[in-house]
Amino acid sequence: MSFETPQFQLAEYVKWARDGKLQLPDFQREYKWDDERVRQLIVTVLRGHPMGIVMLLQTGNEQVRFKPKPIAGSGAPRDVTPEWLLLDGQQRLTSLTQAFSGERVVATRDVRGKLMDRRYFVDVRVSVEGDARIDDAVISLPADGIERTNFGREVKIDLSTPEKQVAAGMVPVSLFLDTFALFEHVRRIAGRDAGDAFINEVVQPTSAYRIPAISLDRRTSKAAVATVFEKVNTGGVPLTVFELLTSTFAGDAEYFEEHGKDFRLKDDWADIERSFAQYPVLADTRSVEFLQGVSLLETLRRNRESTAQRPPAVSAKREDLLKLELPSYLAWRDKLRKGFLWAARFLVDQCVFDTRFLPYSTQIVPLAVVRVLLGDQADSHGVQARLRRWYWSGVLGEKYGSSTETRFARDVEQVPGWASGETEVLPLTVADATFNEWRLYTLRSRNSAAYKGIYALQVAKGAVDWIANHRFDLQTHKDLATDIHHVFPKAWAVEHGIELEQYDSIVNKTPLAARTNRAIGGVAPSQYLTRVERESRLSRAEVDELLITHGLDAAAMRADDFEAHFAYRREYLLKLVEEAMGSPVQREITTATNSAVVAKAAGAGFDLDDEIGDTGD
C-alpha cells in the first residue's frame, strides 16, 4: 500500500461528486449531519479555516471491488464507474456538495434527529464586515426559503425567489461555485464597492478553498482499508467485517454478470436469521459468527488441499474473514446454515433452551462447523456421545471464555476425527479440561458459563417441578417461566448465619417454575414443603420423589439441616459434572471443613457477583 497527500479545491470535489467520479463505498453509513453542523461547516469554509483531511481510495483493484454508491444529493448518474472512493469525510463532503450545488437543498436533520430539507444563504453586507461576522452572515432556512413563526401563521423571513433574495441582500450558498450566476446576483444586490468586497473577500477565497486528502492507491487490500478506516474514523462507529464484505460481495462482477444483479449480503443474512428464529438459543447469533464458520470451512479446505511445506492455517481471525470471496461464501453458506440449525437442536437435547442459559454463544460456531464436516455421521449414537463430551468439556472447563478464534481452529481440526473414531487422540479442549470441586462455591451467577452449564445438566437429568409435576422441556421451561432459585431461601440462610459462598452458590440452587418459587417464599424448607404439598395436591412421599429428581436430600430439607443438604447436593452436582466431562473432578477439598472450603473459594478470584435476575428469595 502506498499513498499521496494532495490538496484539491472545493470546486473539484463538488464537480467529481456530481459527475460520479468520486463516490462512496457501499459500506459507508447513511448521511446524518444535523442542520447546525452543516451551517457551521459552511462558516468554516467561508472563513478559510481548515476542515480536516479526507481519505480517498483509488479504484481499479481487481482483487478488491467495493460496491460504489453516489454521494447523497449529488445527482450523479448511477451507471458511472468512479475513479475514487471516499473512505473518510463523507459527512463533510456530502454537506458541501449539497449546499454548494445539487438541488440547492440539503437533506439534513434537526436537533431531535427529525429529517428536514434546508437552504443556506449569506448576507452580503454582514459578511464583508470582517471574519468575526461570518457566523452571523450565514443563515439556514426551510427548503422553500421561508421562515415562519406563530405556528406557521406569520412569515418572518421570505427568500423564496431570486427577487426577494436580492431585496434582502442575500446570496444562496448554492451560487458560490456558479461564477456567472453569482456575479449577476451580487451585481443586483449592492453597489460596486460592496459587491467587489464580497467577491474579493468571501467568494474568491471560497472558490480557491483547498481540502487536503490522503489518497490510497489501488493496490490497497481490504484489511488495510479496514485498518486505515478505523484509524481515521475515531469519532464514528467502527467498521465491521460484515459491512466490508457486504460491499465487496456486492462488487463481484461475475455474480452480477450471471444473475443480472448485485449480491446483497445483508439480505442474505436476514434470510438466514429468519431460519434461525425457530430456535431461541440462536437468537443472539451474529453475522460475524456465521462468517467465522465460513472462514473455518474455507481455510480448512485450503489447508487440506495445499501441497506446500507450510500449508495455510485454519483460521477465523478478522484478517482471514476479510479475505473471503463471494464464491467461497456461497459454496459453504447453505451447509453451514444447516449446521447451525443442527447445533441448535443439539443444544436443546442438552436442555440448553434459550440464550439466558446458553453457556457460550461462541461455541456454537465450531459445533456447527463440525456438523458440516461430519455430515450425517454426527447423528449416530457413538459420535453424539463424543460430541457431548467435547461440548461439556468446553463449558465446564470454561475453555471458550477467551482466545476463541485459536480454539475454533484447533477444535475444527481435532474434533471430527476423534468424534468419528478415526483417532483416539483426545482434542485439546477435552484433554485439558478440568473442574475443581471448590469451583462450585464460586458459581453464583449467569456471568459464568459453568453456572449455566450445571443448570442445564440438572434439567437434563430429569428435574421435575414440585407443583406442576412436569419435567422441563423446551415448551414447559418457557410456559412455567422456569428459572434457577434457592433451595434454602436467602432470607432463611442469612438469619441462620449460613455463609454467602454456600447459600448463594449453585449447590443451593435448582430449576423451578415461577409459581413454585413464589410458594417457597423466604421460609424454611420444612415450612414451604407443606405449602408445596397443598398447592400440588401431592402426598409427602410424592413430593419427596420430586425432590430426588433435583438431587436433593428430602430428609435434610424437612429437618432444615443445611449442612447435610449442602454435602449431599454437592456430591450430586459433582457426579453430573463427571458424567458430562467423562473425567473425574479434582476433589482435593472433599474432606475439608466447610469453613476451609469457603475460604479457598472466596480467595479463588472467580466472579462472585449477585445472580442476574434472581429473585433473592
VMD Tcl script that draws the C-alpha trace (Angstrom):
set ca {
  {0.00 0.00 0.00}
  {1.26 3.49 -0.87}
  {-0.37 6.89 -0.53}
  {-0.10 10.54 -1.52}
  {-1.25 13.72 0.22}
  {-2.67 16.05 -2.44}
  {-4.85 19.12 -1.83}
  {-7.85 19.63 -4.08}
  {-10.11 22.64 -4.40}
  {-13.64 22.51 -3.03}
  {-14.95 23.08 -6.55}
  {-13.11 19.97 -7.76}
  {-14.60 17.76 -5.04}
  {-18.10 19.03 -5.78}
  {-17.69 18.50 -9.53}
  {-16.29 14.98 -9.02}
  {-19.22 14.12 -6.77}
  {-21.77 15.43 -9.28}
  {-20.09 13.65 -12.19}
  {-19.79 10.36 -10.25}
  {-16.00 10.44 -10.40}
  {-15.99 10.47 -6.59}
  {-18.38 8.08 -4.85}
  {-18.78 6.23 -1.57}
  {-18.05 2.56 -0.89}
  {-21.25 0.71 -0.11}
  {-20.16 0.02 3.47}
  {-20.36 3.72 4.37}
  {-23.35 4.50 6.56}
  {-26.02 6.98 5.58}
  {-25.58 10.74 5.71}
  {-26.83 12.08 9.05}
  {-25.44 15.53 9.89}
  {-27.83 17.99 11.54}
  {-28.64 21.48 10.33}
  {-26.36 23.42 12.68}
  {-23.33 21.24 11.90}
  {-23.89 21.90 8.19}
  {-24.20 25.64 8.80}
  {-21.04 25.69 10.90}
  {-19.16 23.77 8.19}
  {-20.14 26.45 5.66}
  {-18.91 29.11 8.10}
  {-15.59 27.25 8.40}
  {-15.15 27.21 4.62}
  {-16.10 30.88 4.18}
  {-13.59 31.85 6.86}
  {-10.92 29.78 5.13}
  {-10.32 27.69 8.23}
  {-9.21 24.04 7.85}
  {-11.98 21.44 8.00}
  {-9.68 18.42 8.30}
  {-8.47 15.86 5.82}
  {-10.46 13.42 3.72}
  {-9.35 9.96 2.67}
  {-9.66 8.63 -0.86}
  {-9.13 5.16 -2.32}
  {-8.22 4.80 -5.96}
  {-10.41 2.25 -7.74}
  {-9.25 -0.40 -10.18}
  {-8.00 -3.13 -7.83}
  {-9.15 -6.40 -9.40}
  {-8.89 -8.19 -6.05}
  {-10.87 -5.62 -4.03}
  {-14.05 -4.37 -5.66}
  {-16.13 -2.32 -3.27}
  {-19.64 -1.65 -4.48}
  {-19.85 2.13 -5.07}
  {-22.79 4.43 -4.41}
  {-23.15 8.11 -5.33}
  {-22.75 10.77 -2.67}
  {-26.22 11.59 -1.36}
  {-27.81 14.54 -3.14}
  {-25.06 14.79 -5.74}
  {-27.31 13.84 -8.64}
  {-24.53 11.68 -10.09}
  {-25.56 9.08 -12.70}
  {-25.74 5.61 -11.16}
  {-24.09 3.86 -14.09}
  {-20.79 5.75 -13.78}
  {-17.73 3.88 -12.54}
  {-15.94 6.09 -10.00}
  {-12.24 6.85 -10.08}
  {-12.12 7.42 -6.32}
  {-13.98 6.12 -3.30}
  {-14.38 8.38 -0.28}
  {-13.30 6.47 2.84}
  {-13.32 9.34 5.32}
  {-15.03 12.71 5.05}
  {-18.46 11.50 3.92}
  {-20.47 13.79 6.21}
  {-18.40 16.87 5.34}
  {-18.23 16.40 1.56}
  {-21.88 15.35 1.36}
  {-22.86 18.52 3.23}
  {-20.70 20.71 1.00}
  {-21.84 19.02 -2.22}
  {-25.49 19.53 -1.35}
  {-25.03 23.07 -0.01}
  {-22.87 24.39 -2.86}
  {-24.67 22.64 -5.72}
  {-27.19 19.89 -6.27}
  {-30.82 20.91 -5.97}
  {-29.75 23.78 -3.68}
  {-31.36 21.92 -0.79}
  {-29.55 19.97 1.94}
  {-31.32 16.90 3.33}
  {-30.42 17.22 7.00}
  {-31.95 16.83 10.49}
  {-32.97 18.98 13.40}
  {-31.51 18.61 16.90}
  {-34.04 15.85 17.65}
  {-32.99 13.88 14.59}
  {-36.11 14.67 12.55}
  {-35.46 14.75 8.79}
  {-35.84 18.10 7.06}
  {-34.62 20.00 3.99}
  {-32.72 23.28 4.41}
  {-31.23 26.03 2.24}
  {-28.33 28.24 3.26}
  {-27.84 31.93 2.49}
  {-25.12 34.53 3.09}
  {-25.85 38.15 3.98}
  {-23.60 40.16 1.65}
  {-23.26 43.28 3.79}
  {-22.70 41.42 7.08}
  {-20.13 39.04 5.57}
  {-17.79 41.87 4.46}
  {-17.69 43.40 7.96}
  {-14.90 41.05 8.93}
  {-14.10 37.44 9.76}
  {-15.89 37.66 13.10}
  {-19.22 38.42 11.37}
  {-19.20 35.41 9.01}
  {-21.07 33.28 11.55}
  {-23.81 35.92 11.72}
  {-23.90 36.21 7.93}
  {-24.73 32.53 7.24}
  {-28.36 31.62 7.86}
  {-30.38 28.43 7.43}
  {-33.95 28.43 6.15}
  {-36.52 25.76 5.22}
  {-36.38 24.38 1.68}
  {-38.94 26.90 0.40}
  {-36.83 29.80 1.69}
  {-39.49 30.99 4.12}
  {-39.12 31.10 7.89}
  {-42.45 31.19 9.70}
  {-43.43 31.88 13.30}
  {-46.60 31.65 15.39}
  {-47.19 28.02 14.34}
  {-46.71 28.85 10.68}
  {-49.21 31.68 10.52}
  {-46.71 34.56 10.22}
  {-43.78 34.99 7.80}
  {-40.55 36.15 9.47}
  {-38.14 35.84 6.51}
  {-39.05 35.24 2.87}
  {-36.23 34.38 0.46}
  {-38.35 32.13 -1.74}
  {-37.50 33.89 -5.03}
  {-34.36 35.48 -6.51}
  {-36.09 38.86 -6.39}
  {-36.75 38.57 -2.66}
  {-33.19 37.36 -2.08}
  {-31.83 40.40 -3.91}
  {-34.09 42.72 -1.96}
  {-32.86 41.24 1.32}
  {-29.20 41.36 0.27}
  {-28.85 37.57 0.46}
  {-26.89 35.16 -1.76}
  {-27.72 31.42 -1.84}
  {-24.66 29.33 -0.94}
  {-25.51 27.15 -3.95}
  {-24.43 30.01 -6.27}
  {-20.89 30.29 -4.91}
  {-19.41 27.86 -7.45}
  {-21.54 29.15 -10.37}
  {-19.49 32.19 -11.35}
  {-21.81 33.79 -13.92}
  {-25.00 33.39 -11.90}
  {-23.24 34.56 -8.72}
  {-21.84 37.73 -10.29}
  {-25.22 38.62 -11.76}
  {-26.94 38.08 -8.42}
  {-24.37 40.14 -6.48}
  {-24.48 42.94 -9.05}
  {-28.22 43.32 -8.43}
  {-27.79 43.43 -4.66}
  {-25.18 46.02 -3.87}
  {-23.25 48.96 -5.11}
  {-19.97 48.42 -6.88}
  {-17.79 48.77 -3.77}
  {-19.82 46.36 -1.60}
  {-20.10 43.89 -4.46}
  {-16.37 43.97 -5.14}
  {-15.62 43.48 -1.45}
  {-17.93 40.47 -1.28}
  {-16.41 38.88 -4.38}
  {-12.83 39.51 -3.30}
  {-13.09 38.79 0.42}
  {-15.66 36.00 0.52}
  {-16.39 34.40 -2.84}
  {-12.91 34.07 -4.35}
  {-11.30 32.61 -1.20}
  {-14.16 30.13 -1.03}
  {-13.67 29.13 -4.68}
  {-9.97 28.59 -4.00}
  {-10.57 26.74 -0.71}
  {-8.48 23.57 -0.62}
  {-9.17 20.37 1.28}
  {-6.18 18.09 1.97}
  {-6.53 14.39 1.23}
  {-4.79 11.12 1.93}
  {-5.00 9.22 -1.33}
  {-4.53 5.43 -1.12}
  {-3.51 3.70 -4.32}
  {-5.44 0.90 -5.98}
  {-3.17 -1.81 -4.54}
  {-4.55 -1.29 -1.03}
  {-6.01 -4.51 0.44}
  {-9.37 -4.94 2.17}
  {-7.65 -5.47 5.50}
  {-5.63 -2.29 5.04}
  {-8.77 -0.35 4.12}
  {-10.47 -1.58 7.29}
  {-7.49 -0.70 9.46}
  {-7.00 2.74 7.95}
  {-10.72 3.48 8.04}
  {-10.90 2.72 11.75}
  {-7.80 4.81 12.49}
  {-9.26 7.91 10.86}
  {-12.88 7.25 11.84}
  {-12.29 7.51 15.59}
  {-15.42 9.59 16.10}
  {-17.72 7.16 14.36}
  {-18.92 3.59 14.75}
  {-16.16 1.04 13.97}
  {-16.37 -0.55 10.55}
  {-17.33 -4.20 10.82}
  {-16.17 -7.17 8.78}
  {-19.78 -7.70 7.75}
  {-20.04 -4.18 6.30}
  {-16.81 -4.55 4.37}
  {-17.82 -7.91 2.93}
  {-21.27 -6.57 2.12}
  {-19.61 -4.02 -0.11}
  {-17.04 -6.34 -1.71}
  {-19.58 -9.10 -2.34}
  {-21.88 -6.54 -3.96}
  {-18.99 -5.56 -6.21}
  {-18.46 -9.09 -7.54}
  {-18.60 -8.64 -11.31}
  {-19.01 -12.34 -12.16}
  {-22.05 -12.69 -9.91}
  {-23.62 -9.62 -11.49}
  {-22.93 -10.92 -14.99}
  {-24.52 -14.29 -14.18}
  {-27.53 -13.07 -12.18}
  {-28.11 -9.57 -13.53}
  {-27.99 -8.05 -10.04}
  {-25.59 -7.47 -7.17}
  {-25.30 -9.95 -4.32}
  {-26.72 -8.40 -1.15}
  {-25.10 -9.92 1.93}
  {-27.45 -8.01 4.25}
  {-30.48 -9.56 2.58}
  {-28.85 -12.98 2.63}
  {-28.09 -12.72 6.34}
  {-31.64 -11.54 7.04}
  {-32.90 -14.71 5.36}
  {-30.54 -16.84 7.46}
  {-31.70 -15.07 10.62}
  {-35.31 -15.86 9.76}
  {-34.47 -19.55 9.55}
  {-32.71 -19.32 12.93}
  {-35.76 -17.73 14.58}
  {-37.37 -21.12 15.23}
  {-34.70 -21.80 17.88}
  {-34.49 -19.28 20.76}
  {-30.98 -20.49 21.52}
  {-29.81 -18.93 18.23}
  {-31.40 -15.55 18.95}
  {-28.07 -13.85 19.66}
  {-26.11 -15.42 16.82}
  {-24.35 -12.61 14.99}
  {-23.44 -12.29 11.35}
  {-19.73 -12.27 12.17}
  {-20.06 -15.67 13.87}
  {-21.61 -17.11 10.73}
  {-18.78 -15.61 8.69}
  {-16.29 -17.15 11.10}
  {-17.85 -20.51 10.35}
  {-17.44 -19.92 6.62}
  {-13.81 -18.90 7.15}
  {-13.08 -22.03 9.19}
  {-14.51 -24.27 6.48}
  {-12.78 -22.46 3.64}
  {-9.36 -22.23 5.31}
  {-9.59 -25.88 6.36}
  {-10.28 -26.81 2.73}
  {-7.25 -24.85 1.58}
  {-5.15 -26.37 4.33}
  {-6.05 -29.91 3.30}
  {-5.60 -29.28 -0.42}
  {-2.27 -27.48 -0.06}
  {0.92 -29.27 -1.05}
  {3.12 -26.56 0.44}
  {5.59 -27.38 3.18}
  {3.74 -24.87 5.36}
  {0.08 -25.02 4.35}
  {-2.20 -22.07 5.12}
  {-3.55 -22.03 8.65}
  {-7.12 -22.84 9.60}
  {-8.43 -19.55 10.89}
  {-11.42 -17.41 11.80}
  {-9.43 -14.28 12.54}
  {-10.53 -10.91 11.24}
  {-7.86 -10.70 8.56}
  {-8.92 -14.09 7.18}
  {-12.59 -13.14 7.20}
  {-11.69 -10.11 5.10}
  {-10.09 -12.42 2.53}
  {-13.35 -14.28 1.94}
  {-14.64 -14.10 -1.60}
  {-18.23 -14.44 -2.71}
  {-17.83 -17.86 -4.43}
  {-16.38 -19.33 -1.22}
  {-19.18 -17.84 0.86}
  {-21.83 -19.25 -1.47}
  {-20.14 -22.67 -1.53}
  {-20.47 -23.06 2.26}
  {-23.49 -20.93 3.13}
  {-26.30 -23.48 2.90}
  {-24.29 -26.28 4.51}
  {-23.32 -24.01 7.38}
  {-26.86 -22.75 7.85}
  {-27.96 -26.36 8.28}
  {-25.01 -26.85 10.63}
  {-26.22 -24.03 12.88}
  {-29.76 -25.40 12.89}
  {-28.40 -28.83 13.80}
  {-26.31 -27.22 16.56}
  {-29.46 -25.61 17.95}
  {-31.22 -28.99 18.09}
  {-28.13 -30.47 19.75}
  {-28.26 -27.77 22.41}
  {-31.96 -28.33 23.00}
  {-31.15 -32.02 23.54}
  {-28.69 -30.86 26.22}
  {-31.54 -28.81 27.74}
  {-30.00 -25.51 26.74}
  {-33.22 -23.90 25.59}
  {-32.52 -20.19 25.19}
  {-29.80 -17.58 25.33}
  {-30.32 -16.84 29.03}
  {-28.78 -20.18 29.90}
  {-26.55 -20.61 26.84}
  {-23.06 -21.10 28.32}
  {-21.08 -19.85 25.32}
  {-22.65 -18.44 22.17}
  {-19.20 -18.67 20.59}
  {-19.04 -22.47 20.97}
  {-21.95 -22.79 18.55}
  {-19.58 -21.79 15.73}
  {-17.23 -24.82 15.89}
  {-20.18 -27.06 16.76}
  {-21.93 -26.06 13.52}
  {-18.72 -26.42 11.51}
  {-18.04 -29.87 12.99}
  {-21.54 -30.91 11.91}
  {-20.77 -29.79 8.35}
  {-17.53 -31.78 8.36}
  {-19.06 -34.93 9.86}
  {-22.23 -34.87 7.80}
  {-24.85 -37.42 8.82}
  {-22.28 -39.22 10.98}
  {-22.95 -36.55 13.59}
  {-26.34 -38.14 14.31}
  {-25.02 -41.60 15.17}
  {-25.05 -42.60 18.83}
  {-21.31 -43.02 19.33}
  {-20.42 -39.78 17.56}
  {-23.08 -37.89 19.52}
  {-21.66 -39.20 22.79}
  {-18.21 -37.86 21.96}
  {-19.61 -34.55 20.76}
  {-21.45 -34.20 24.05}
  {-18.23 -34.87 25.94}
  {-16.39 -32.27 23.88}
  {-19.18 -29.73 24.35}
  {-19.40 -30.12 28.12}
  {-15.62 -30.15 28.46}
  {-15.61 -26.75 26.79}
  {-18.40 -25.45 29.03}
  {-17.43 -26.88 32.41}
  {-13.72 -26.48 31.75}
  {-14.56 -22.89 30.75}
  {-12.48 -23.08 27.60}
  {-14.42 -20.65 25.42}
  {-14.11 -17.58 27.61}
  {-11.12 -16.11 25.73}
  {-8.87 -16.71 22.72}
  {-11.85 -18.25 20.98}
  {-10.50 -17.87 17.45}
  {-7.49 -20.05 18.25}
  {-9.71 -22.64 19.93}
  {-12.13 -22.56 16.99}
  {-9.39 -23.62 14.61}
  {-7.99 -26.26 16.95}
  {-11.38 -27.88 17.58}
  {-12.39 -27.82 13.93}
  {-9.19 -29.70 13.11}
  {-9.24 -32.15 16.03}
  {-12.85 -32.92 16.98}
  {-14.25 -34.52 13.77}
  {-11.60 -37.25 13.56}
  {-11.89 -38.08 17.26}
  {-15.70 -37.97 17.28}
  {-15.93 -40.30 14.27}
  {-13.43 -42.76 15.74}
  {-10.71 -42.18 13.16}
  {-8.34 -41.36 16.01}
  {-8.36 -41.90 19.75}
  {-6.25 -38.82 20.41}
  {-8.33 -36.50 22.56}
  {-8.93 -32.96 21.28}
  {-7.11 -30.48 23.49}
  {-10.42 -28.98 24.62}
  {-11.28 -32.38 26.12}
  {-7.79 -33.34 27.28}
  {-7.09 -30.03 29.02}
  {-10.50 -29.55 30.63}
  {-10.60 -29.79 34.41}
  {-13.15 -28.99 37.08}
  {-12.22 -28.30 40.69}
  {-14.66 -29.19 43.42}
  {-14.25 -25.82 45.10}
  {-15.40 -24.10 41.88}
  {-18.96 -24.98 42.90}
  {-18.72 -22.44 45.71}
  {-17.88 -19.60 43.33}
  {-20.60 -20.31 40.76}
  {-23.23 -17.80 41.74}
  {-24.43 -16.02 38.61}
  {-25.19 -16.39 34.94}
  {-21.98 -14.49 34.27}
  {-20.31 -17.90 34.37}
  {-20.61 -20.47 31.59}
  {-20.16 -23.32 34.08}
  {-23.05 -21.98 36.17}
  {-25.37 -22.07 33.17}
  {-23.98 -25.44 32.15}
  {-24.70 -27.06 35.52}
  {-28.19 -25.61 35.43}
  {-28.77 -27.33 32.07}
  {-27.33 -30.60 33.38}
  {-29.84 -30.53 36.25}
  {-32.68 -30.06 33.80}
  {-31.34 -32.78 31.51}
  {-31.04 -35.21 34.41}
  {-34.80 -35.08 34.79}
  {-35.62 -32.34 37.28}
  {-39.40 -32.12 37.77}
  {-41.22 -29.04 39.03}
  {-42.57 -29.56 42.54}
  {-46.03 -28.10 41.97}
  {-46.70 -28.55 38.24}
  {-45.20 -32.07 38.38}
  {-43.76 -31.62 34.88}
  {-40.28 -32.27 33.57}
  {-38.72 -29.24 31.98}
  {-38.56 -29.47 28.22}
  {-38.36 -26.75 25.59}
  {-42.03 -25.85 25.91}
  {-42.68 -26.33 29.63}
  {-39.48 -24.49 30.52}
  {-40.92 -21.43 28.81}
  {-44.57 -21.91 29.81}
  {-43.72 -22.30 33.50}
  {-41.38 -19.27 33.47}
  {-38.62 -21.52 34.78}
  {-35.50 -20.07 36.36}
  {-32.88 -21.03 38.90}
  {-33.80 -20.41 42.55}
  {-32.53 -21.03 46.06}
  {-33.46 -24.32 47.77}
  {-32.81 -22.97 51.26}
  {-34.10 -19.38 50.80}
  {-31.69 -16.50 51.12}
  {-33.67 -14.83 53.92}
  {-33.63 -18.03 55.99}
  {-29.93 -18.62 55.32}
  {-28.91 -15.10 56.35}
  {-30.99 -15.36 59.51}
  {-29.27 -18.63 60.42}
  {-25.72 -17.42 59.75}
  {-25.04 -19.51 56.63}
  {-22.02 -18.31 54.64}
  {-22.78 -16.38 51.45}
  {-20.47 -18.66 49.43}
  {-22.66 -21.60 50.45}
  {-26.25 -20.40 50.35}
  {-25.74 -18.37 47.15}
  {-23.72 -20.98 45.25}
  {-25.20 -23.21 42.60}
  {-25.13 -26.07 45.11}
  {-28.10 -24.41 46.82}
  {-29.95 -23.55 43.60}
  {-32.19 -25.57 41.33}
  {-34.57 -25.10 38.37}
  {-38.09 -24.18 39.49}
  {-41.22 -22.72 37.94}
  {-42.13 -19.16 38.92}
  {-45.24 -20.37 40.78}
  {-43.21 -22.85 42.80}
  {-40.67 -20.21 43.72}
  {-43.44 -17.94 44.97}
  {-44.75 -20.77 47.12}
  {-41.31 -21.19 48.68}
  {-41.06 -17.57 49.79}
  {-38.37 -16.94 52.39}
  {-39.19 -19.59 54.98}
  {-37.53 -22.84 55.99}
  {-37.90 -25.91 53.71}
  {-39.86 -27.72 56.44}
  {-42.48 -24.97 56.21}
  {-42.66 -24.38 52.46}
  {-42.78 -28.09 51.59}
  {-46.13 -28.28 53.38}
  {-47.33 -25.45 51.14}
  {-45.95 -27.28 48.08}
  {-47.89 -30.41 49.06}
  {-51.06 -28.39 49.40}
  {-50.74 -26.49 46.10}
  {-49.58 -29.52 44.10}
  {-52.13 -31.84 45.75}
  {-49.38 -34.41 46.11}
  {-48.59 -36.51 49.15}
  {-45.49 -36.01 51.27}
  {-43.91 -39.11 49.72}
  {-44.72 -37.93 46.19}
  {-43.16 -34.52 46.82}
  {-40.08 -36.24 48.24}
  {-39.78 -38.19 44.99}
  {-39.82 -34.90 43.08}
  {-37.08 -33.52 45.31}
  {-34.95 -36.53 44.44}
  {-35.17 -35.61 40.72}
  {-33.27 -32.44 41.67}
  {-30.57 -34.33 43.54}
  {-31.91 -33.08 46.86}
  {-31.90 -34.84 50.24}
  {-35.57 -34.74 51.24}
  {-34.85 -35.75 54.83}
  {-32.27 -32.98 55.27}
  {-34.66 -30.43 53.83}
  {-37.54 -31.45 56.08}
  {-35.19 -31.25 59.05}
  {-33.90 -27.83 57.91}
  {-30.39 -29.31 58.05}
  {-28.46 -27.05 55.67}
  {-25.09 -28.74 56.21}
  {-26.42 -32.20 55.33}
  {-28.34 -30.77 52.39}
  {-25.25 -28.98 51.08}
  {-22.97 -32.00 51.34}
  {-25.49 -34.27 49.59}
  {-26.20 -31.79 46.80}
  {-22.53 -31.01 46.27}
  {-21.81 -34.67 45.63}
  {-24.79 -34.94 43.27}
  {-23.61 -32.00 41.16}
  {-20.04 -33.26 41.06}
  {-21.27 -36.57 39.66}
  {-23.24 -34.69 36.99}
  {-20.06 -32.85 36.04}
  {-18.04 -36.06 35.90}
  {-20.63 -37.77 33.72}
  {-20.74 -34.83 31.31}
  {-16.96 -34.36 31.04}
  {-16.12 -38.05 31.05}
  {-13.35 -37.48 33.58}
  {-13.10 -37.18 37.38}
  {-13.27 -33.79 39.05}
  {-10.46 -32.64 41.31}
  {-11.70 -33.39 44.83}
  {-8.82 -32.15 46.93}
  {-11.25 -30.50 49.36}
  {-13.78 -33.30 49.83}
  {-12.75 -33.94 53.41}
  {-12.12 -30.31 54.25}
  {-14.37 -28.43 56.61}
  {-16.95 -26.13 55.14}
  {-15.16 -23.08 56.54}
  {-11.91 -24.11 54.85}
  {-13.72 -24.70 51.57}
  {-15.44 -21.34 51.77}
  {-12.15 -19.59 52.47}
  {-10.49 -21.23 49.48}
  {-13.42 -20.42 47.20}
  {-13.54 -16.81 48.34}
  {-9.86 -16.39 47.51}
  {-10.05 -18.08 44.14}
  {-10.57 -14.89 42.20}
  {-13.67 -16.06 40.35}
  {-16.74 -13.95 39.69}
  {-18.84 -13.62 42.83}
  {-21.41 -11.15 41.54}
  {-25.02 -11.40 42.61}
  {-27.09 -13.54 40.32}
  {-28.57 -11.64 37.41}
  {-32.34 -11.71 37.54}
  {-32.53 -13.88 40.68}
  {-35.46 -13.21 42.96}
  {-33.26 -13.21 46.04}
  {-35.85 -15.49 47.60}
}
mol new
graphics top color blue
foreach p $ca { graphics top sphere $p radius 0.5 }
foreach p [lrange $ca 0 end-1] q [lrange $ca 1 end] { graphics top cylinder $p $q radius 0.2 }
display resetview
